[in-house]
Amino acid sequence: MAVAKEVTLLTGFLGAGKTTLLNCIIAKKAEVRFAVVENEIGAENIDAELIVNTALPISELQNGCLCCSLSEDIFDVLNQLWDQRESWDHLIIEATGIADPANIAHPFLTNSNVRKGFLLKRVICVVDAELVEDQLREIPESISQIAFSDIILINKIEQVSPAYIRSLEQLLRRLNPFAVILSKPQTGFNVNTLFTYERFEDDLQARVEPIGASKRFSLVPGKPVEAKSGLMVSSHIRHDHSDIETIVLKYREPFELNHLQHRVNVFLILQSAGVYRIKGVIHVKGYPDKIILQTVGKSVAVHQGKTWETGEVRESKIVVIGKNLKVEAFDKMFKASLI
C-alpha cells in the first residue's frame, strides 16, 4: 500500500509574504521534491510565475475555485498528483490571500479517500507585523486564517519594534490557543524550523509542538466564568482590539458522539455566524480513544485520537473562537449531548 504524501497549507492575507516564504522553503530545502498547488483569483495566475524553481510540478487553480468553493477541480488536481506521486515528496498549497483555509483543508480532514493519500501536516499562516492588527479589525478572512492555523509566522518584523512584536505574539496566542507563534526576520530564518512542527489533533494541551518535545501547553488563562448549571472550569477571553473571543469549556461526563455531532452540524447550518472555529478533545463513553471533533467551514470532522492513558482524567475540552460568543448558550448545546 502506498504511503500517504505530506501536505503543507500556506495561508495569509494579501501581501503578507506567502510566495516569498514558498520560494524560501523551496530554495532552502533542496533535498525535498515539492509539488505546488497555486490558487489565485482571476483567469491569470501571477503567483505561479513568481515561483523560482519552474522545474517543480505546479498546478494552477484559478478563479478562486479551490478556496471559495469545494469544486471538483481540487479532486482532479489531487488525482493527477497521486498519479505522479513517484516524482515528488511533499505537497505545498498556497492559498489566495482572501481564502478561508478551512475550505481548502476540508477534503483533507473529512474525505476518507483523500486522507488515505494525503496527510495534512501543518497549516502555516503568514501575517504582516505592521498590518495584521488593522486587518483583524476590518477583514473577517484574516481572522479565519489565524484561527484555523497551526503555525502563525510573523513576517516583516523589521518594520516594527521588538516590544510591539512581543505584544503581537501575545495577541495572536490569545486568538488561537492551538498555534505556535514564530517571528521571521528578513535574513537568517531557518525554514527547517517550520517543518519540525506538526498538527496534534488528539490533545488540546499538546497543540502543535516540536517533534519529540515534551513541553506541554496550558490553556490560556482568562477571566473565570462563574459556574452555572454544572459548567466546569473554563475561560472566556475578550480581546481588547476587537470583539473576537475565545471560550474554553471542560466536561467530566462522557458525550454521546452521534448526538453531539448532530447538534454541532445543526448549529453550523443555522446559527454559526461569527464562529470561526470549534475544536475539542471528546470523552465518549465506551471508547478507549480520545475523539477529535473540529469544525471545517460548515462541516464537522470527527476522527480517532490517541488512546486515553491509564490513570488519565477523561475530561472533554472544547475551544470556541469567534465574535460575541455566549458561554451559557454553548454550554447548553454541549451539555444536551452528555450522558
GUGUDO-385301 format. One record per residue (C-alpha): x, y, z. Coordinates in steps of 0.1 Angstrom, whole numbers, always signed. Each point is the difference from the previous one (the first is absolute). Layout:
! GUGUDO-385301
<xx:X yy:Y zz:Z>
...
! end
This chain:
! GUGUDO-385301
<xx:+0 yy:+0 zz:+0>
<xx:+13 yy:+34 zz:-10>
<xx:+10 yy:+24 zz:+28>
<xx:-20 yy:+32 zz:+4>
<xx:+17 yy:+31 zz:-12>
<xx:+5 yy:+29 zz:+24>
<xx:-17 yy:+33 zz:-6>
<xx:+8 yy:+36 zz:+12>
<xx:-26 yy:+27 zz:-5>
<xx:+12 yy:+36 zz:-2>
<xx:-26 yy:+27 zz:+8>
<xx:+1 yy:+37 zz:+9>
<xx:-15 yy:+32 zz:-12>
<xx:+10 yy:+19 zz:-32>
<xx:+36 yy:+12 zz:+1>
<xx:+10 yy:-18 zz:+32>
<xx:+28 yy:-18 zz:-18>
<xx:-13 yy:-35 zz:-8>
<xx:+17 yy:-4 zz:-34>
<xx:+33 yy:+14 zz:+14>
<xx:-2 yy:-26 zz:+27>
<xx:-8 yy:-27 zz:-25>
<xx:+31 yy:+9 zz:-21>
<xx:+21 yy:+0 zz:+32>
<xx:-12 yy:-35 zz:+9>
<xx:+7 yy:-13 zz:-35>
<xx:+34 yy:+15 zz:+0>
<xx:+11 yy:-11 zz:+35>
<xx:-15 yy:-35 zz:-1>
<xx:+16 yy:-10 zz:-33>
<xx:+1 yy:-37 zz:+11>
<xx:-39 yy:-1 zz:-1>
<xx:-18 yy:-3 zz:-33>
<xx:-30 yy:+23 zz:+5>
<xx:-32 yy:+0 zz:-20>
<xx:-19 yy:+33 zz:+2>
<xx:-36 yy:+10 zz:-4>
<xx:-5 yy:+37 zz:-7>
<xx:-34 yy:+15 zz:+4>
<xx:-8 yy:+35 zz:-12>
<xx:-31 yy:+21 zz:-7>
<xx:-3 yy:+8 zz:-37>
<xx:+8 yy:-16 zz:-33>
<xx:+37 yy:+6 zz:+2>
<xx:+21 yy:-14 zz:+29>
<xx:+29 yy:+24 zz:+5>
<xx:+12 yy:-17 zz:+32>
<xx:+9 yy:-31 zz:-19>
<xx:+24 yy:+20 zz:-22>
<xx:+17 yy:+13 zz:+32>
<xx:+11 yy:-34 zz:+11>
<xx:+37 yy:-2 zz:-5>
<xx:+4 yy:-38 zz:-8>
<xx:-22 yy:-4 zz:-31>
<xx:+11 yy:-37 zz:-2>
<xx:-24 yy:-8 zz:+28>
<xx:-33 yy:-16 zz:-8>
<xx:-23 yy:+31 zz:+4>
<xx:-38 yy:-3 zz:-3>
<xx:-20 yy:+32 zz:-5>
<xx:-35 yy:+4 zz:+13>
<xx:-15 yy:+33 zz:-12>
<xx:-31 yy:+21 zz:+6>
<xx:+1 yy:-9 zz:+37>
<xx:-13 yy:-35 zz:-6>
<xx:+21 yy:-16 zz:+28>
<xx:-5 yy:+25 zz:+28>
<xx:-35 yy:+13 zz:-7>
<xx:-19 yy:-32 zz:-7>
<xx:+6 yy:-37 zz:+2>
<xx:-1 yy:-6 zz:-37>
<xx:+11 yy:-32 zz:-17>
<xx:+31 yy:+17 zz:-12>
<xx:+19 yy:-7 zz:+32>
<xx:-8 yy:-37 zz:-3>
<xx:+12 yy:+0 zz:-36>
<xx:+33 yy:+16 zz:+10>
<xx:+5 yy:-24 zz:+29>
<xx:-7 yy:-30 zz:-23>
<xx:+26 yy:+14 zz:-25>
<xx:+25 yy:+5 zz:+28>
<xx:-6 yy:-35 zz:+14>
<xx:+6 yy:-15 zz:-35>
<xx:+33 yy:+18 zz:+0>
<xx:+9 yy:-7 zz:+36>
<xx:+33 yy:-16 zz:-8>
<xx:+13 yy:+33 zz:-13>
<xx:-6 yy:+21 zz:+32>
<xx:+3 yy:-3 zz:+37>
<xx:-20 yy:+28 zz:+17>
<xx:-30 yy:+20 zz:-12>
<xx:-3 yy:+38 zz:+8>
<xx:-32 yy:+18 zz:-6>
<xx:+2 yy:+38 zz:-1>
<xx:-35 yy:+15 zz:+4>
<xx:-11 yy:+33 zz:-13>
<xx:+2 yy:+29 zz:+25>
<xx:-38 yy:+2 zz:+5>
<xx:-5 yy:-38 zz:+5>
<xx:-14 yy:-16 zz:+31>
<xx:+24 yy:-29 zz:+5>
<xx:-27 yy:-22 zz:+16>
<xx:-16 yy:-4 zz:-35>
<xx:+34 yy:-11 zz:-14>
<xx:+6 yy:-24 zz:+29>
<xx:-35 yy:-14 zz:-3>
<xx:+7 yy:-30 zz:-22>
<xx:+33 yy:-8 zz:+18>
<xx:-19 yy:-3 zz:+33>
<xx:-34 yy:-14 zz:-10>
<xx:+5 yy:-21 zz:-31>
<xx:+12 yy:-35 zz:+9>
<xx:+14 yy:-7 zz:-34>
<xx:+20 yy:+32 zz:-1>
<xx:+13 yy:-7 zz:+35>
<xx:+14 yy:-33 zz:-12>
<xx:+22 yy:+17 zz:-26>
<xx:+6 yy:+35 zz:+15>
<xx:+9 yy:+8 zz:+36>
<xx:-5 yy:+37 zz:+10>
<xx:+30 yy:+5 zz:+23>
<xx:-2 yy:+38 zz:+7>
<xx:-18 yy:+32 zz:-9>
<xx:+23 yy:+30 zz:+0>
<xx:-14 yy:+35 zz:+2>
<xx:+23 yy:+28 zz:-11>
<xx:-9 yy:+34 zz:+16>
<xx:+13 yy:+35 zz:-7>
<xx:+13 yy:+13 zz:+33>
<xx:-8 yy:+36 zz:-9>
<xx:-35 yy:-6 zz:-14>
<xx:-15 yy:-30 zz:+18>
<xx:-17 yy:+18 zz:+28>
<xx:-19 yy:+23 zz:-25>
<xx:-9 yy:-30 zz:-21>
<xx:-14 yy:-18 zz:+31>
<xx:-23 yy:+30 zz:+6>
<xx:-11 yy:+4 zz:-36>
<xx:+3 yy:-33 zz:-19>
<xx:-19 yy:-32 zz:+12>
<xx:+22 yy:-22 zz:-23>
<xx:+31 yy:+9 zz:+19>
<xx:-16 yy:-12 zz:+32>
<xx:-10 yy:-33 zz:-16>
<xx:+35 yy:-5 zz:-12>
<xx:+16 yy:+6 zz:+34>
<xx:-27 yy:-21 zz:+19>
<xx:+5 yy:-31 zz:-22>
<xx:+38 yy:+0 zz:-2>
<xx:+24 yy:-23 zz:+19>
<xx:+30 yy:+24 zz:-5>
<xx:-2 yy:+38 zz:-2>
<xx:+31 yy:+15 zz:-15>
<xx:+4 yy:+37 zz:+7>
<xx:+17 yy:+15 zz:-31>
<xx:+16 yy:+34 zz:-7>
<xx:+10 yy:+5 zz:+37>
<xx:+26 yy:+26 zz:-9>
<xx:-29 yy:+25 zz:-6>
<xx:-10 yy:+0 zz:+37>
<xx:+17 yy:+1 zz:+34>
<xx:+10 yy:-31 zz:+19>
<xx:-24 yy:+10 zz:+28>
<xx:-28 yy:+1 zz:-25>
<xx:+9 yy:-35 zz:-13>
<xx:-2 yy:-13 zz:+36>
<xx:-35 yy:+15 zz:+5>
<xx:-11 yy:-13 zz:-35>
<xx:+12 yy:-35 zz:+9>
<xx:-22 yy:+2 zz:+32>
<xx:-30 yy:+12 zz:-20>
<xx:+3 yy:-28 zz:-26>
<xx:+5 yy:-26 zz:+27>
<xx:-32 yy:+12 zz:+17>
<xx:-19 yy:-1 zz:-34>
<xx:+12 yy:-35 zz:-8>
<xx:+10 yy:-21 zz:+31>
<xx:+9 yy:-29 zz:-24>
<xx:+26 yy:+17 zz:-20>
<xx:+38 yy:+3 zz:+3>
<xx:+10 yy:+37 zz:-5>
<xx:+33 yy:+6 zz:-19>
<xx:+17 yy:+32 zz:-12>
<xx:+18 yy:+1 zz:-33>
<xx:+29 yy:+25 zz:-5>
<xx:+8 yy:+11 zz:-36>
<xx:+32 yy:-20 zz:+1>
<xx:+13 yy:-29 zz:+21>
<xx:-34 yy:-19 zz:+5>
<xx:+4 yy:-37 zz:-1>
<xx:-30 yy:-14 zz:-19>
<xx:+7 yy:-35 zz:+13>
<xx:-15 yy:+13 zz:+33>
<xx:-34 yy:+1 zz:-16>
<xx:+2 yy:-37 zz:-9>
<xx:+8 yy:-11 zz:+36>
<xx:-36 yy:+9 zz:+9>
<xx:-29 yy:-22 zz:-9>
<xx:-37 yy:+0 zz:+7>
<xx:-9 yy:-17 zz:+33>
<xx:-37 yy:-8 zz:-1>
<xx:-3 yy:-23 zz:+30>
<xx:+6 yy:+24 zz:+29>
<xx:-8 yy:+37 zz:+4>
<xx:+28 yy:+1 zz:+26>
<xx:+25 yy:-10 zz:-26>
<xx:-10 yy:+25 zz:-28>
<xx:+27 yy:+0 zz:-27>
<xx:+33 yy:-8 zz:+15>
<xx:+35 yy:-9 zz:-12>
<xx:+4 yy:-37 zz:-9>
<xx:+15 yy:-18 zz:+30>
<xx:-6 yy:+29 zz:+24>
<xx:-15 yy:-6 zz:+34>
<xx:-11 yy:+35 zz:+9>
<xx:-37 yy:+2 zz:+6>
<xx:-25 yy:+28 zz:-7>
<xx:-22 yy:+15 zz:+26>
<xx:-33 yy:+15 zz:-11>
<xx:+2 yy:+37 zz:-1>
<xx:-10 yy:+16 zz:+33>
<xx:-29 yy:+24 zz:-1>
<xx:-27 yy:+15 zz:+21>
<xx:-17 yy:-30 zz:+16>
<xx:-37 yy:-4 zz:-9>
<xx:-23 yy:-6 zz:+29>
<xx:-11 yy:-36 zz:+1>
<xx:-36 yy:-5 zz:-9>
<xx:-20 yy:-31 zz:-4>
<xx:+30 yy:-23 zz:+4>
<xx:+22 yy:+20 zz:-24>
<xx:+36 yy:-11 zz:+7>
<xx:+30 yy:+22 zz:+4>
<xx:+5 yy:+20 zz:-31>
<xx:+13 yy:+33 zz:-14>
<xx:-16 yy:+27 zz:-20>
<xx:+24 yy:+24 zz:-15>
<xx:-12 yy:+33 zz:-16>
<xx:+28 yy:+14 zz:-21>
<xx:+6 yy:+38 zz:+4>
<xx:+6 yy:+8 zz:-36>
<xx:-33 yy:-14 zz:-13>
<xx:-31 yy:-20 zz:+9>
<xx:+18 yy:-33 zz:-7>
<xx:-3 yy:-24 zz:+30>
<xx:+14 yy:-34 zz:+10>
<xx:-20 yy:-24 zz:+22>
<xx:+13 yy:-31 zz:+17>
<xx:-26 yy:-25 zz:+13>
<xx:+8 yy:-33 zz:+20>
<xx:-22 yy:-29 zz:+8>
<xx:+6 yy:-31 zz:+21>
<xx:-32 yy:-19 zz:-11>
<xx:+3 yy:-20 zz:-32>
<xx:-16 yy:+11 zz:-32>
<xx:-24 yy:-19 zz:-23>
<xx:+20 yy:+5 zz:-32>
<xx:-27 yy:-2 zz:-27>
<xx:-22 yy:+24 zz:+19>
<xx:+28 yy:+24 zz:+5>
<xx:+10 yy:-1 zz:-37>
<xx:-36 yy:+6 zz:-10>
<xx:-4 yy:+30 zz:+24>
<xx:+32 yy:+16 zz:-13>
<xx:-10 yy:-6 zz:-36>
<xx:-34 yy:+17 zz:+6>
<xx:+17 yy:+29 zz:+17>
<xx:+24 yy:+5 zz:-29>
<xx:-29 yy:+1 zz:-25>
<xx:-23 yy:+22 zz:+20>
<xx:+19 yy:+21 zz:+26>
<xx:+37 yy:+1 zz:-7>
<xx:+4 yy:+36 zz:-12>
<xx:+30 yy:+15 zz:+18>
<xx:+15 yy:-34 zz:+10>
<xx:+34 yy:-6 zz:-15>
<xx:+10 yy:-33 zz:+15>
<xx:-12 yy:-27 zz:+24>
<xx:+25 yy:-27 zz:+10>
<xx:-2 yy:-26 zz:+27>
<xx:+14 yy:-31 zz:+15>
<xx:-30 yy:-20 zz:+9>
<xx:-6 yy:-27 zz:+27>
<xx:-25 yy:-25 zz:-15>
<xx:-14 yy:-28 zz:+22>
<xx:+14 yy:-34 zz:-10>
<xx:+27 yy:+13 zz:-22>
<xx:+36 yy:-7 zz:+11>
<xx:+13 yy:+28 zz:-22>
<xx:-4 yy:+38 zz:+0>
<xx:-23 yy:+13 zz:-27>
<xx:+9 yy:+31 zz:-19>
<xx:-28 yy:+23 zz:-10>
<xx:+7 yy:+31 zz:-21>
<xx:-20 yy:+23 zz:-23>
<xx:+13 yy:+3 zz:-35>
<xx:-20 yy:+28 zz:-16>
<xx:-37 yy:-10 zz:+3>
<xx:+9 yy:-37 zz:+6>
<xx:+11 yy:-20 zz:+30>
<xx:+30 yy:-23 zz:-2>
<xx:+1 yy:-28 zz:+26>
<xx:+28 yy:-26 zz:+3>
<xx:+19 yy:-21 zz:+24>
<xx:+28 yy:+14 zz:+21>
<xx:+25 yy:-16 zz:+24>
<xx:-10 yy:-26 zz:+26>
<xx:-8 yy:+13 zz:+35>
<xx:+29 yy:-8 zz:+22>
<xx:-5 yy:-21 zz:+31>
<xx:-8 yy:+23 zz:+29>
<xx:-6 yy:+30 zz:-23>
<xx:-31 yy:+21 zz:+9>
<xx:-25 yy:-5 zz:-28>
<xx:-11 yy:+36 zz:-5>
<xx:-14 yy:+16 zz:-31>
<xx:+15 yy:+34 zz:-10>
<xx:-17 yy:+22 zz:-26>
<xx:+14 yy:+33 zz:-13>
<xx:-22 yy:+25 zz:-19>
<xx:+15 yy:+30 zz:-19>
<xx:-23 yy:+27 zz:-13>
<xx:-19 yy:+32 zz:+5>
<xx:-26 yy:+9 zz:+26>
<xx:+0 yy:-35 zz:+15>
<xx:-25 yy:-10 zz:+27>
<xx:+16 yy:-25 zz:+24>
<xx:-33 yy:-12 zz:+15>
<xx:-15 yy:-6 zz:-35>
<xx:+30 yy:-22 zz:-10>
<xx:-1 yy:-17 zz:+33>
<xx:-37 yy:-9 zz:-4>
<xx:+7 yy:-13 zz:-36>
<xx:+28 yy:-23 zz:+11>
<xx:-16 yy:-11 zz:+32>
<xx:-30 yy:-13 zz:-19>
<xx:+23 yy:-27 zz:-14>
<xx:+14 yy:-11 zz:+34>
<xx:-9 yy:-35 zz:+13>
! end
